[in-house]
Amino acid sequence: KEHYKDHAGAVKPMTPAHKINAIVLTACTGGMAWLVLNIWVFKSDTFFNTLGCPIKSLTGFACPSCGITRALQLLFTGHLGAAFMTNPLSFIVGGIIVLAPIWITLDLLQRKDSFYKAYICFEKTINIKSVAFILIGLIAINWVWNIYKGL
């Protein structure tokens, strides 16, 4: 089993909440690092465009998340309309990248697990067939939109 040291140095087993927090914080940190490199270090998306989308490379069609890096660049530099037109999912991803680490940090400081509880609630909600159908439909619409725009 995986373990961690608490604030007093005692070794304790890692709970599912700890694992989810670690995964989300790692993903958010990676996403923010990607954006910082993209926006402020390379000052364009030319470098990252050379990597290309593996789905588009294989199929010739944009995937539902195609353009998300460019859209997040636009979003975090204040170009909200352009971000929405590039990929509306950028608002959801951008919100998660910014808010999840803050929420998890507050939980850790207050020794709560509200983020984990919300995660479990969200997971249960998207497993409801009607909700899953609606979400899949919205992602499919976004996918068609990306293909239509020629991303």
Solvent accessible surface area in square Angstrom, and as a share of the most:
residue,aa,sasa,rsa
1,K,203,0.86
2,E,102,0.46
3,H,100,0.45
4,Y,68,0.26
5,K,144,0.61
6,D,26,0.13
7,H,145,0.65
8,A,83,0.65
9,G,42,0.41
10,A,48,0.37
11,V,94,0.54
12,K,88,0.37
13,P,71,0.45
14,M,49,0.22
15,T,58,0.34
16,P,85,0.53
17,A,15,0.11
18,H,49,0.22
19,K,87,0.37
20,I,31,0.16
21,N,14,0.07
22,A,42,0.33
23,I,113,0.58
24,V,26,0.15
25,L,51,0.26
26,T,96,0.56
27,A,67,0.52
28,C,4,0.03
29,T,89,0.52
30,G,41,0.40
31,G,21,0.20
32,M,74,0.33
33,A,50,0.39
34,W,94,0.33
35,L,4,0.02
36,V,68,0.39
37,L,74,0.37
38,N,0,0.00
39,I,18,0.09
40,W,146,0.51
41,V,88,0.51
42,F,86,0.36
43,K,152,0.64
44,S,42,0.27
45,D,31,0.16
46,T,91,0.53
47,F,98,0.41
48,F,18,0.08
49,N,81,0.41
50,T,107,0.62
51,L,114,0.57
52,G,42,0.41
53,C,33,0.20
54,P,96,0.60
55,I,82,0.42
56,K,71,0.30
57,S,89,0.57
58,L,157,0.78
59,T,80,0.46
60,G,55,0.52
61,F,117,0.49
62,A,3,0.02
63,C,9,0.05
64,P,32,0.20
65,S,55,0.35
66,C,11,0.07
67,G,9,0.09
68,I,35,0.18
69,T,32,0.19
70,R,81,0.30
71,A,0,0.00
72,L,9,0.04
73,Q,28,0.12
74,L,52,0.26
75,L,25,0.12
76,F,66,0.28
77,T,65,0.38
78,G,56,0.54
79,H,102,0.45
80,L,102,0.51
81,G,50,0.49
82,A,46,0.36
83,A,0,0.00
84,F,106,0.44
85,M,106,0.47
86,T,24,0.14
87,N,0,0.00
88,P,37,0.23
89,L,41,0.21
90,S,0,0.00
91,F,79,0.33
92,I,107,0.55
93,V,52,0.30
94,G,3,0.03
95,G,28,0.26
96,I,92,0.47
97,I,14,0.07
98,V,55,0.32
99,L,110,0.55
100,A,6,0.05
101,P,34,0.22
102,I,94,0.48
103,W,100,0.35
104,I,0,0.00
105,T,64,0.37
106,L,86,0.43
107,D,4,0.02
108,L,94,0.47
109,L,134,0.67
110,Q,100,0.44
111,R,168,0.61
112,K,123,0.52
113,D,53,0.28
114,S,46,0.30
115,F,21,0.09
116,Y,46,0.18
117,K,129,0.55
118,A,38,0.29
119,Y,71,0.27
120,I,49,0.25
121,C,81,0.49
122,F,121,0.50
123,E,69,0.31
124,K,139,0.59
125,T,53,0.31
126,I,56,0.28
127,N,110,0.56
128,I,93,0.47
129,K,178,0.75
130,S,69,0.44
131,V,43,0.25
132,A,28,0.21
133,F,156,0.65
134,I,106,0.54
135,L,66,0.33
136,I,118,0.60
137,G,29,0.27
138,L,103,0.51
139,I,78,0.40
140,A,44,0.34
141,I,117,0.59
142,N,10,0.05
143,W,105,0.37
144,V,100,0.58
145,W,76,0.27
146,N,0,0.00
147,I,71,0.36
148,Y,174,0.66
149,K,66,0.28
150,G,60,0.57
151,L,35,0.17
